[in-house]
Amino acid sequence: MQDAYYLLHEGALALGRMEQQGMHVDVEYCQREVARLTDRIQRLEVSLLKTNFVLRWQHYFGPKFNLHSDFQLSKMLYDVKKMKPAKLTLSGRGSVDEEALTMLGMPELSDLITVGKLKKLKKTYLEAFLREQVDGIIHTSLNLNLVSTFRSSSSSPNLQNVPKRDEEAMQICRRAIIPRPGHQLMEADCSSIEVRVGACMHKDPTMLKYINDPKSDMHGDMAKQIYMIADFDRKLPAHKYLRDSAKGGFVFPQFYGDYYGNCAVNMACDWGKLPRSGKWKTGQGVPVSDAVNLADHLQDKGIYSLNDFTEHIKKIEDDFWGRRFRVYQQWKDRTYRQYQKRGYLDMLTGFRVSGVLTRNEVINTPVQGSAFHCLLWAIIEIDKIFQQEKLKSHMVMEIHDALLIDTEPAEQEHVSEIIQYISCEELPKAWPWIIVPLEIEIETCPVDASWSEKGK
């Protein structure tokens, strides 16, 4: 408990210095982009108002018509048009979230999704940057007392929620973040830190083997099994894409408590670009090789539709937890039983979480919290060195498992060495429960370039 207190106390001081330093933002770019997005949103909305679906919507609701009302949209889709919901909400009504609307396959819904994304980019990010900046610098608030997992949060504005998965959204938002004049941004990412910390808890031998053997490839093995590719080679662009699909569409969702049905849709339809309904046709889907597309390949394996693929993924899930990561599954079951008996759970870093938690929260909380504490410990030690050596480089933001550093070019190599030394050598010495190697991936932007140009 004393160690836990020290971590939060010293962490708050280090994050306070990070807040004080602030992150520079390109004000002129934000203003231009807000104007561009406003114009694009207006054009899309005008186009939508001319479609038969929206005209019917207007007629049905009359003066109460609201193009951006989820309730009205749900009413039109599932009560008026009698469409079968692709997903249900907790209350049992048809869902109108992005995934559900995409699965319905209506062009008008695609435009509605785009409008929603653009409005969020404009309001939640760019306009927030403009509102919160002072002389071109944002001083966000980094909090250690608001998240139940003892993870950090960011507010005014939330810089930890800048889009990462949507490429267009990521580029638009990260383009606004810039270094001080003559400096360059450096991002240090704690590679798969939650997977590694989780392995320190459940000690599954298969997981430990994957982590300790640099030649092994968990995501490649899963792609090979899921897509039934005997000669899988991640160096091939098509196979690398399928590996990313297995990683983002199956492995990580499974680790965080998702189930085979959602995973099947993610991999076949979102990643694989195959239709959600009907029998798949020749030539559909992403490439599996230079001459074969996914639909043709899966049909050769006896899988002709999403229903068939879902049954296939159910078997993969059973094997995943019943054979491949059996010890991990046993740890999850044991951890949940202990929580049910005690009403609380303890982290390896000295923190205790109590209260009403779902099964997924019980499994994920100690992993998520402890993984962030690894980063926080590193931040404290890196901050000490930066102060002692009076470096011109400064940490300006942390995003749960990554650090953003505003770097003096002449100090770039030294800063990189400090981060690697503290995170990969000193941290495991401080916490002996870390029984796997830790890795840091560092990428830099060109001098005076925005965050969107990372690695270029």
MARZA-240933 format. One line per field, with one value per residue (C-alpha): residue in three letters; residue number from 1; chain; x, z, y. Coordinates in nm, 3 decimals. Example, Ala and Ser with C-alpha at 12.3 -4.5 7.8 and 13.67 -1.06 7.14 Angstrom:
<recs>
rest [ALA	SER]
nr [1	2]
kette [A	A]
xx [1.230	1.367]
zz [0.780	0.714]
yy [-0.450	-0.106]
</recs>
This chain:
<recs>
rest [MET	GLN	ASP	ALA	TYR	TYR	LEU	LEU	HIS	GLU	GLY	ALA	LEU	ALA	LEU	GLY	ARG	MET	GLU	GLN	GLN	GLY	MET	HIS	VAL	ASP	VAL	GLU	TYR	CYS	GLN	ARG	GLU	VAL	ALA	ARG	LEU	THR	ASP	ARG	ILE	GLN	ARG	LEU	GLU	VAL	SER	LEU	LEU	LYS	THR	ASN	PHE	VAL	LEU	ARG	TRP	GLN	HIS	TYR	PHE	GLY	PRO	LYS	PHE	ASN	LEU	HIS	SER	ASP	PHE	GLN	LEU	SER	LYS	MET	LEU	TYR	ASP	VAL	LYS	LYS	MET	LYS	PRO	ALA	LYS	LEU	THR	LEU	SER	GLY	ARG	GLY	SER	VAL	ASP	GLU	GLU	ALA	LEU	THR	MET	LEU	GLY	MET	PRO	GLU	LEU	SER	ASP	LEU	ILE	THR	VAL	GLY	LYS	LEU	LYS	LYS	LEU	LYS	LYS	THR	TYR	LEU	GLU	ALA	PHE	LEU	ARG	GLU	GLN	VAL	ASP	GLY	ILE	ILE	HIS	THR	SER	LEU	ASN	LEU	ASN	LEU	VAL	SER	THR	PHE	ARG	SER	SER	SER	SER	SER	PRO	ASN	LEU	GLN	ASN	VAL	PRO	LYS	ARG	ASP	GLU	GLU	ALA	MET	GLN	ILE	CYS	ARG	ARG	ALA	ILE	ILE	PRO	ARG	PRO	GLY	HIS	GLN	LEU	MET	GLU	ALA	ASP	CYS	SER	SER	ILE	GLU	VAL	ARG	VAL	GLY	ALA	CYS	MET	HIS	LYS	ASP	PRO	THR	MET	LEU	LYS	TYR	ILE	ASN	ASP	PRO	LYS	SER	ASP	MET	HIS	GLY	ASP	MET	ALA	LYS	GLN	ILE	TYR	MET	ILE	ALA	ASP	PHE	ASP	ARG	LYS	LEU	PRO	ALA	HIS	LYS	TYR	LEU	ARG	ASP	SER	ALA	LYS	GLY	GLY	PHE	VAL	PHE	PRO	GLN	PHE	TYR	GLY	ASP	TYR	TYR	GLY	ASN	CYS	ALA	VAL	ASN	MET	ALA	CYS	ASP	TRP	GLY	LYS	LEU	PRO	ARG	SER	GLY	LYS	TRP	LYS	THR	GLY	GLN	GLY	VAL	PRO	VAL	SER	ASP	ALA	VAL	ASN	LEU	ALA	ASP	HIS	LEU	GLN	ASP	LYS	GLY	ILE	TYR	SER	LEU	ASN	ASP	PHE	THR	GLU	HIS	ILE	LYS	LYS	ILE	GLU	ASP	ASP	PHE	TRP	GLY	ARG	ARG	PHE	ARG	VAL	TYR	GLN	GLN	TRP	LYS	ASP	ARG	THR	TYR	ARG	GLN	TYR	GLN	LYS	ARG	GLY	TYR	LEU	ASP	MET	LEU	THR	GLY	PHE	ARG	VAL	SER	GLY	VAL	LEU	THR	ARG	ASN	GLU	VAL	ILE	ASN	THR	PRO	VAL	GLN	GLY	SER	ALA	PHE	HIS	CYS	LEU	LEU	TRP	ALA	ILE	ILE	GLU	ILE	ASP	LYS	ILE	PHE	GLN	GLN	GLU	LYS	LEU	LYS	SER	HIS	MET	VAL	MET	GLU	ILE	HIS	ASP	ALA	LEU	LEU	ILE	ASP	THR	GLU	PRO	ALA	GLU	GLN	GLU	HIS	VAL	SER	GLU	ILE	ILE	GLN	TYR	ILE	SER	CYS	GLU	GLU	LEU	PRO	LYS	ALA	TRP	PRO	TRP	ILE	ILE	VAL	PRO	LEU	GLU	ILE	GLU	ILE	GLU	THR	CYS	PRO	VAL	ASP	ALA	SER	TRP	SER	GLU	LYS	GLY	LYS]
nr [1	2	3	4	5	6	7	8	9	10	11	12	13	14	15	16	17	18	19	20	21	22	23	24	25	26	27	28	29	30	31	32	33	34	35	36	37	38	39	40	41	42	43	44	45	46	47	48	49	50	51	52	53	54	55	56	57	58	59	60	61	62	63	64	65	66	67	68	69	70	71	72	73	74	75	76	77	78	79	80	81	82	83	84	85	86	87	88	89	90	91	92	93	94	95	96	97	98	99	100	101	102	103	104	105	106	107	108	109	110	111	112	113	114	115	116	117	118	119	120	121	122	123	124	125	126	127	128	129	130	131	132	133	134	135	136	137	138	139	140	141	142	143	144	145	146	147	148	149	150	151	152	153	154	155	156	157	158	159	160	161	162	163	164	165	166	167	168	169	170	171	172	173	174	175	176	177	178	179	180	181	182	183	184	185	186	187	188	189	190	191	192	193	194	195	196	197	198	199	200	201	202	203	204	205	206	207	208	209	210	211	212	213	214	215	216	217	218	219	220	221	222	223	224	225	226	227	228	229	230	231	232	233	234	235	236	237	238	239	240	241	242	243	244	245	246	247	248	249	250	251	252	253	254	255	256	257	258	259	260	261	262	263	264	265	266	267	268	269	270	271	272	273	274	275	276	277	278	279	280	281	282	283	284	285	286	287	288	289	290	291	292	293	294	295	296	297	298	299	300	301	302	303	304	305	306	307	308	309	310	311	312	313	314	315	316	317	318	319	320	321	322	323	324	325	326	327	328	329	330	331	332	333	334	335	336	337	338	339	340	341	342	343	344	345	346	347	348	349	350	351	352	353	354	355	356	357	358	359	360	361	362	363	364	365	366	367	368	369	370	371	372	373	374	375	376	377	378	379	380	381	382	383	384	385	386	387	388	389	390	391	392	393	394	395	396	397	398	399	400	401	402	403	404	405	406	407	408	409	410	411	412	413	414	415	416	417	418	419	420	421	422	423	424	425	426	427	428	429	430	431	432	433	434	435	436	437	438	439	440	441	442	443	444	445	446	447	448	449	450	451	452	453	454	455	456]
kette [A	A	A	A	A	A	A	A	A	A	A	A	A	A	A	A	A	A	A	A	A	A	A	A	A	A	A	A	A	A	A	A	A	A	A	A	A	A	A	A	A	A	A	A	A	A	A	A	A	A	A	A	A	A	A	A	A	A	A	A	A	A	A	A	A	A	A	A	A	A	A	A	A	A	A	A	A	A	A	A	A	A	A	A	A	A	A	A	A	A	A	A	A	A	A	A	A	A	A	A	A	A	A	A	A	A	A	A	A	A	A	A	A	A	A	A	A	A	A	A	A	A	A	A	A	A	A	A	A	A	A	A	A	A	A	A	A	A	A	A	A	A	A	A	A	A	A	A	A	A	A	A	A	A	A	A	A	A	A	A	A	A	A	A	A	A	A	A	A	A	A	A	A	A	A	A	A	A	A	A	A	A	A	A	A	A	A	A	A	A	A	A	A	A	A	A	A	A	A	A	A	A	A	A	A	A	A	A	A	A	A	A	A	A	A	A	A	A	A	A	A	A	A	A	A	A	A	A	A	A	A	A	A	A	A	A	A	A	A	A	A	A	A	A	A	A	A	A	A	A	A	A	A	A	A	A	A	A	A	A	A	A	A	A	A	A	A	A	A	A	A	A	A	A	A	A	A	A	A	A	A	A	A	A	A	A	A	A	A	A	A	A	A	A	A	A	A	A	A	A	A	A	A	A	A	A	A	A	A	A	A	A	A	A	A	A	A	A	A	A	A	A	A	A	A	A	A	A	A	A	A	A	A	A	A	A	A	A	A	A	A	A	A	A	A	A	A	A	A	A	A	A	A	A	A	A	A	A	A	A	A	A	A	A	A	A	A	A	A	A	A	A	A	A	A	A	A	A	A	A	A	A	A	A	A	A	A	A	A	A	A	A	A	A	A	A	A	A	A	A	A	A	A	A	A	A	A	A	A	A	A	A	A	A	A	A	A	A	A	A	A	A	A	A	A	A	A	A	A	A	A	A	A	A	A	A	A	A	A	A	A	A	A	A	A	A	A	A	A	A	A	A	A	A	A	A]
xx [0.000	0.289	0.443	0.108	0.081	0.436	0.360	0.055	0.225	0.539	0.337	0.111	0.417	0.572	0.242	0.202	0.530	0.405	0.086	0.286	0.508	0.203	0.164	0.185	-0.103	-0.121	-0.395	-0.417	-0.451	-0.730	-0.919	-0.886	-0.986	-1.291	-1.410	-1.344	-1.527	-1.821	-1.859	-1.831	-2.090	-2.335	-2.300	-2.358	-2.663	-2.814	-2.763	-2.921	-3.229	-3.302	-3.303	-3.628	-3.546	-3.492	-3.791	-4.006	-3.843	-3.929	-4.290	-4.326	-4.198	-4.311	-4.182	-4.006	-3.781	-3.416	-3.162	-2.929	-3.176	-3.085	-3.438	-3.597	-3.349	-3.419	-3.793	-3.764	-3.539	-3.699	-4.061	-4.145	-3.923	-3.941	-3.572	-3.417	-3.168	-2.809	-2.751	-2.964	-2.917	-2.926	-3.294	-3.366	-3.420	-3.241	-2.901	-2.806	-2.435	-2.182	-2.132	-2.507	-2.574	-2.285	-2.420	-2.757	-2.583	-2.794	-2.610	-2.800	-2.678	-2.321	-2.355	-2.510	-2.214	-1.975	-2.158	-2.141	-1.767	-1.696	-1.903	-1.712	-1.376	-1.483	-1.640	-1.465	-1.115	-1.039	-1.277	-1.168	-0.804	-0.888	-1.093	-0.833	-0.512	-0.335	-0.082	-0.080	-0.018	-0.263	-0.224	-0.447	-0.533	-0.386	-0.579	-0.493	-0.809	-1.097	-1.064	-1.165	-0.873	-0.624	-0.537	-0.489	-0.736	-0.708	-0.950	-0.985	-0.933	-0.906	-0.582	-0.578	-0.879	-0.732	-0.841	-0.597	-0.778	-0.958	-0.679	-0.852	-0.960	-0.614	-0.443	-0.684	-0.637	-0.267	-0.189	-0.290	-0.025	0.319	0.651	0.813	0.996	1.312	1.210	1.061	0.800	0.901	0.651	0.762	0.513	0.523	0.476	0.190	0.236	-0.106	-0.043	0.296	0.164	-0.125	0.124	0.300	-0.031	-0.167	0.171	0.021	0.311	0.196	0.177	0.514	0.666	0.528	0.660	1.003	1.070	1.123	1.091	0.738	0.431	0.103	-0.097	0.053	-0.031	-0.390	-0.423	-0.294	-0.552	-0.845	-0.798	-0.664	-0.350	-0.087	0.191	0.133	0.406	0.369	0.614	0.346	0.122	-0.199	-0.090	0.032	-0.317	-0.480	-0.241	-0.355	-0.713	-0.649	-0.477	-0.738	-1.044	-0.991	-0.692	-0.725	-1.107	-1.088	-0.838	-1.075	-1.384	-1.550	-1.705	-1.688	-1.997	-1.857	-1.512	-1.651	-1.820	-1.507	-1.277	-1.504	-1.689	-1.495	-1.145	-1.227	-1.474	-1.723	-2.104	-2.292	-2.586	-2.630	-2.389	-2.047	-1.961	-1.646	-1.401	-1.538	-1.324	-0.964	-0.681	-0.536	-0.274	-0.204	-0.469	-0.720	-0.965	-1.095	-1.438	-1.284	-1.031	-1.291	-1.531	-1.252	-1.245	-1.622	-1.720	-1.979	-2.135	-2.102	-2.306	-2.057	-1.764	-1.923	-1.949	-1.585	-1.479	-1.677	-1.456	-1.148	-1.259	-1.314	-0.963	-0.816	-0.927	-0.959	-0.617	-0.392	-0.437	-0.589	-0.392	-0.496	-0.862	-0.815	-0.671	-0.971	-1.213	-1.016	-0.984	-1.357	-1.442	-1.207	-1.370	-1.718	-1.603	-1.411	-1.579	-1.245	-0.935	-0.570	-0.319	0.046	0.130	-0.033	-0.378	-0.713	-1.033	-1.372	-1.737	-1.975	-1.779	-1.873	-1.674	-1.487	-1.405	-1.271	-1.040	-0.931	-0.896	-0.581	-0.414	-0.504	-0.418	-0.086	0.015	-0.041	0.152	0.452	0.437	0.381	0.685	0.892	0.760	0.869	1.222	1.258	1.137	1.407	1.680	1.541	1.550	1.893	2.051	1.854	1.758	1.582	1.356	1.031	0.760	0.436	0.173	0.109	-0.155	-0.192	0.079	0.273	0.475	0.496	0.818	0.893	1.257	1.557	1.712	2.062	1.924	1.718	1.954	2.021	1.650	1.581	1.853	1.710	1.361	1.488	1.710	1.443	1.156	1.331	1.612	1.531	1.156	1.186	1.446	1.208	0.918	1.044	0.696	0.774	0.892	0.886	1.100	0.955	0.989	0.968	0.905	1.025	0.931	1.013	0.868	1.083	1.192	0.899	0.660	0.325	0.241	0.072	0.414	0.543	0.795	0.839]
zz [0.000	0.077	-0.262	-0.426	-0.249	-0.350	-0.712	-0.722	-0.525	-0.735	-1.049	-0.986	-0.956	-1.278	-1.466	-1.324	-1.486	-1.808	-1.788	-1.718	-2.021	-2.243	-2.598	-2.894	-3.140	-3.492	-3.441	-3.806	-3.923	-3.671	-3.789	-4.156	-4.084	-3.879	-4.175	-4.420	-4.206	-4.154	-4.530	-4.588	-4.317	-4.465	-4.814	-4.687	-4.485	-4.786	-4.993	-4.723	-4.703	-5.068	-5.025	-5.016	-4.675	-4.510	-4.689	-4.542	-4.206	-4.224	-4.317	-4.030	-3.754	-3.901	-3.711	-3.456	-3.728	-3.619	-3.856	-3.567	-3.329	-3.253	-3.126	-3.448	-3.662	-3.469	-3.507	-3.884	-3.942	-3.718	-3.669	-3.993	-4.246	-4.045	-4.098	-3.898	-3.644	-3.690	-3.318	-3.012	-2.727	-2.363	-2.355	-2.650	-2.918	-3.251	-3.220	-3.426	-3.342	-3.625	-3.646	-3.656	-3.922	-4.135	-4.123	-4.261	-4.582	-4.672	-4.858	-4.659	-4.334	-4.461	-4.514	-4.168	-4.016	-4.203	-4.081	-3.723	-3.751	-3.900	-3.635	-3.362	-3.520	-3.544	-3.201	-2.973	-3.107	-3.329	-3.165	-2.823	-2.918	-3.020	-2.707	-2.464	-2.623	-2.478	-2.710	-2.916	-2.620	-2.464	-2.093	-2.049	-1.702	-1.633	-1.355	-1.139	-0.926	-1.168	-1.324	-1.121	-1.260	-1.120	-1.476	-1.574	-1.758	-1.948	-1.957	-2.088	-2.352	-2.351	-2.541	-2.461	-2.686	-3.010	-3.281	-3.359	-3.548	-3.812	-4.044	-4.175	-3.828	-3.687	-3.958	-3.917	-3.538	-3.515	-3.784	-3.527	-3.272	-3.337	-3.150	-3.037	-3.321	-3.417	-3.221	-3.319	-3.163	-3.043	-2.951	-2.723	-2.722	-2.457	-2.699	-2.600	-2.236	-2.123	-2.279	-2.107	-1.768	-1.802	-1.865	-1.539	-1.363	-1.526	-1.630	-1.917	-2.065	-2.425	-2.374	-2.201	-2.489	-2.742	-2.544	-2.470	-2.818	-3.066	-3.355	-3.255	-3.390	-3.203	-3.444	-3.746	-3.597	-3.535	-3.889	-4.024	-3.819	-3.876	-4.251	-4.301	-4.489	-4.475	-4.638	-4.436	-4.484	-4.303	-4.547	-4.817	-4.810	-4.828	-4.545	-4.335	-4.371	-4.259	-3.963	-3.864	-3.902	-3.664	-3.418	-3.418	-3.501	-3.285	-3.048	-2.865	-2.859	-2.703	-2.443	-2.348	-2.322	-2.664	-2.816	-3.142	-3.304	-3.303	-3.396	-3.701	-3.829	-3.764	-3.954	-4.242	-4.308	-4.161	-4.232	-4.503	-4.698	-4.745	-4.741	-4.417	-4.582	-4.851	-5.004	-5.088	-5.455	-5.654	-5.644	-5.325	-5.031	-4.979	-5.154	-5.000	-5.273	-5.609	-5.780	-5.507	-5.307	-4.961	-5.074	-5.320	-5.062	-4.790	-5.030	-5.113	-4.739	-4.724	-4.589	-4.808	-4.591	-4.271	-4.087	-4.192	-4.094	-3.755	-3.681	-3.783	-3.547	-3.264	-3.300	-3.310	-2.989	-2.815	-2.916	-2.821	-2.459	-2.422	-2.558	-2.667	-2.359	-2.115	-1.812	-1.895	-1.895	-1.562	-1.415	-1.540	-1.381	-1.055	-1.039	-1.086	-0.818	-0.574	-0.647	-0.592	-0.256	-0.137	-0.315	-0.417	-0.621	-0.574	-0.831	-0.843	-0.792	-0.447	-0.537	-0.436	-0.641	-0.486	-0.573	-0.826	-1.129	-1.430	-1.510	-1.789	-1.553	-1.293	-1.552	-1.725	-1.431	-1.266	-1.606	-1.731	-1.406	-1.353	-1.716	-1.680	-1.352	-1.542	-1.765	-1.467	-1.286	-1.600	-1.633	-1.276	-1.334	-1.681	-1.540	-1.269	-1.530	-1.752	-1.454	-1.328	-1.672	-1.751	-2.092	-2.343	-2.432	-2.237	-2.197	-2.307	-2.300	-2.192	-2.355	-2.118	-2.285	-2.476	-2.417	-2.638	-2.605	-2.751	-2.837	-2.905	-3.219	-3.069	-2.771	-2.970	-2.938	-2.569	-2.489	-2.669	-2.465	-2.138	-2.220	-2.322	-2.012	-1.761	-1.920	-2.019	-1.761	-1.443	-1.428	-1.407	-1.130	-0.930	-0.967	-0.959	-1.047	-1.405	-1.540	-1.913	-2.121	-2.182	-2.515	-2.621	-2.980	-3.052	-3.358	-3.435	-3.657	-3.874	-3.723	-3.707	-3.838	-3.683	-3.493	-3.808	-3.971	-3.714	-3.862	-4.187]
yy [0.000	0.237	0.160	0.226	0.563	0.658	0.571	0.800	1.079	1.090	1.018	1.317	1.543	1.410	1.441	1.791	1.893	1.734	1.943	2.258	2.199	2.160	2.039	2.275	2.292	2.438	2.696	2.807	2.446	2.380	2.689	2.587	2.228	2.332	2.542	2.255	1.999	2.237	2.275	1.899	1.825	2.075	1.928	1.574	1.682	1.862	1.547	1.330	1.551	1.469	1.089	0.893	0.746	1.086	1.242	0.964	1.023	1.395	1.316	1.068	1.300	1.631	1.939	1.714	1.567	1.547	1.398	1.323	1.160	0.798	0.735	0.859	0.665	0.346	0.405	0.451	0.150	-0.109	0.001	0.181	0.000	-0.328	-0.400	-0.682	-0.538	-0.645	-0.582	-0.519	-0.273	-0.383	-0.285	-0.515	-0.249	-0.242	-0.077	0.228	0.234	0.249	-0.127	-0.198	0.067	-0.054	-0.408	-0.289	-0.178	0.129	0.410	0.674	0.519	0.529	0.905	0.943	0.760	0.990	1.300	1.173	1.108	1.449	1.627	1.446	1.533	1.896	1.939	1.692	1.745	2.045	2.292	2.165	2.224	2.581	2.642	2.509	2.641	2.943	3.104	2.786	2.551	2.304	2.230	1.926	1.792	1.448	1.275	0.975	0.971	0.927	0.580	0.274	0.069	0.326	0.419	0.784	1.005	1.332	1.625	1.979	1.847	1.468	1.410	1.036	0.983	1.118	0.869	0.593	0.318	0.529	0.642	0.957	1.069	1.000	1.206	1.499	1.516	1.437	1.693	1.956	1.845	1.996	2.036	2.355	2.536	2.348	2.038	1.703	1.478	1.132	0.859	0.575	0.289	0.014	-0.274	-0.508	-0.406	-0.534	-0.876	-0.894	-0.782	-1.027	-1.307	-1.216	-1.283	-1.598	-1.745	-1.939	-2.141	-2.089	-1.712	-1.704	-1.896	-1.648	-1.352	-1.500	-1.640	-1.354	-1.599	-1.699	-1.518	-1.559	-1.346	-1.521	-1.861	-1.750	-1.612	-1.942	-2.134	-1.896	-1.859	-2.212	-2.108	-2.381	-2.174	-1.858	-1.596	-1.262	-1.102	-1.120	-0.809	-1.015	-1.244	-0.951	-0.800	-1.126	-1.137	-0.787	-0.910	-1.202	-0.968	-0.691	-0.898	-1.205	-1.224	-0.892	-0.898	-1.246	-1.126	-0.844	-1.062	-1.053	-1.366	-1.559	-1.401	-1.048	-1.175	-1.355	-1.037	-0.830	-1.063	-1.166	-0.841	-0.550	-0.677	-0.930	-0.706	-0.991	-0.941	-0.996	-1.169	-1.430	-1.673	-1.531	-1.499	-1.562	-1.273	-1.114	-1.011	-0.910	-1.097	-1.410	-1.436	-1.272	-1.485	-1.577	-1.366	-1.449	-1.574	-1.822	-1.941	-1.995	-2.170	-2.415	-2.490	-2.545	-2.201	-2.025	-1.753	-1.553	-1.819	-2.086	-1.864	-1.793	-2.164	-2.199	-1.918	-2.079	-2.387	-2.163	-1.992	-2.328	-2.435	-2.096	-2.119	-2.495	-2.592	-2.305	-2.081	-2.329	-2.201	-1.843	-1.955	-2.130	-1.808	-1.609	-1.855	-1.862	-1.481	-1.434	-1.692	-1.517	-1.182	-1.328	-1.461	-1.152	-0.860	-0.708	-0.782	-0.683	-0.564	-0.659	-0.292	-0.264	-0.132	-0.283	-0.251	-0.325	-0.271	-0.423	-0.546	-0.755	-1.068	-0.885	-0.598	-0.841	-0.998	-0.677	-0.435	-0.578	-0.613	-0.265	-0.092	-0.268	-0.211	0.164	0.165	0.030	0.337	0.567	0.425	0.484	0.841	0.920	0.792	0.947	1.280	1.266	1.220	1.495	1.734	1.627	1.665	1.982	1.847	2.069	1.775	1.737	1.476	1.641	1.365	1.006	0.788	0.487	0.277	0.542	0.859	1.166	1.365	1.709	1.642	1.862	1.701	1.697	1.500	1.250	0.953	1.019	1.053	0.727	0.552	0.688	0.561	0.218	0.190	0.289	0.094	-0.227	-0.261	-0.068	-0.131	-0.515	-0.473	-0.253	-0.497	-0.859	-0.987	-0.880	-1.216	-1.136	-0.899	-0.553	-0.375	-0.011	0.093	0.445	0.646	1.007	1.277	1.506	1.838	2.085	1.816	1.726	1.409	1.276	1.234	0.987	0.746	0.938]
</recs>
